[in-house]
Amino acid sequence: MEFWGASIVNAITGLTCLLIGFLMKKFKATRFIAGYNTMNQKQKETWNEEELLNASTRLSYSLGICLIIGAILCIILNRYMMVVLCSSWLIFVGLIIFNMIHVNTSKKFRSSK
């Protein structure tokens, strides 16, 4: 019963990730993509901005859904709340690492100009 606060934090963080993903997609906010926003114009031309934005948006949605599902499962599986919380955050970190590797190694994010 003492982990309800952590479940609420999971839900709020998940909703925040979903909101960030929605705002990035709606306003084409590439300036919020870490690393890309600090590049000079010549470096930015080597990246496919639209694919990079789509990947960042999908990542944000995935992170939000992961945490919200974790919060819901905490309520349903009350007995295993700590396991569910740890699992949802491990998946959260895993998604970020996978996305970083995918974006930096895949040729689809490089511009063909």
C-alpha positions, 0 to 999 in steps of 0.5 A, a space after each residue: 500500500 505504500 507504493 501508491 505514490 510511485 504509481 501516481 508518479 508513473 501515471 503523471 510522468 506517462 501523461 507528460 510524455 504523451 503530451 510532449 509527443 503530441 506537442 512535438 508532432 503538432 508544432 514540428 518542434 525539432 528544437 526539443 530534440 537533444 543534440 539536434 538543436 545544438 548543431 550548426 546548419 551544415 550539420 543539420 543538413 546531414 540529418 533527415 529532420 522529418 524522420 528524426 521528428 517522427 522517431 522522437 514522437 514515437 519514442 515519447 508516445 511509447 514511453 508514456 504508454 509504458 508508464 501508464 500501463 505500469 501505473 494501471 498494472 500497479 492498481 490491478 496487481 497490488 501484491 506485485 506493485 514493486 515488481 511492476 514499477 521496477 519493470 516499467 522503469 526498466 522498459 522505459 530506460 531500455 526504450 531510450 537506449 534502443 532508440 538512441 542506438 537505432 537513430 544513430 546507426 540507421 541510414 534512414 535518419 541521414 539526409 540524402 541531399 
